[in-house]
Amino acid sequence: MTSVEIDSGLPSESEAQEVTGELVTEPMPPNQLRIETDQAVPVATTQDGKKVVKHLKYAPRKAKASG
């Protein structure tokens, strides 16, 4: 059996400190935020001569386990 110990350079857990903070960002349009975070964005396209918005496809929600 091999035992490995890793030193993070941080004080021991008994000396750990809690850090709290607040991040404030300027309001921006949702699509701009999605672009900046490399997420998909709805796209306006033309299909059969009609303007259509291709919406995002989301994965179906998983059922919550009861119990």
Buried (B, 14 or more C-beta within 10 A) or exposed (E): EEEEEEEEEEEEEEEEEEEEEEEEEEEEEEEEEBEEEEEEEEEEEEEEEEEEEEEEEEEEEEEEEEE
